[in-house]
Amino acid sequence: FRGTELKIMSTTKQGKFTVIHSAITGKGNNEQVRWRLTPSGGGFRVNDVNLKGVWLTISMKDRFNKVLRGAKGDFEALFAELREAETW
C-alpha cells in the first residue's frame, strides 16, 4: 500500500465479523476493499479480504481444491503450488 491512502468509509457488524468498507486511493487507483475482522486478543484479526466482489478465502479454497483434484488428492502438488505463491 506504499504511496496510497486507505480511507475507512463505514463499518458494520455481521454475526461474529466486523466488516470494514474502505477505499485504497492513490497512483491513479481507487479500489473498494472490504475487510472481514474477528476479535482476537483484545484487538482484531483480518479474517478475509474482498477485492472486486471476491472474498479471497473462497477464491483460495477453489484454487486449492482444483490443485488437489488434479493431483488425485496428493498434497505434495498443493505444497508445490504454495511454494510458488509469490508468483500469483
Buried (B, 14 or more C-beta within 10 A) or exposed (E): EEEBEEEEEEEEEEEEBBBBBBBBEEEEEEEEBBBBBEEEEEEBEEBBBBEEEEBEEEEEEEEBEEBBEEBEEEEEBBEEBEEEEEEE
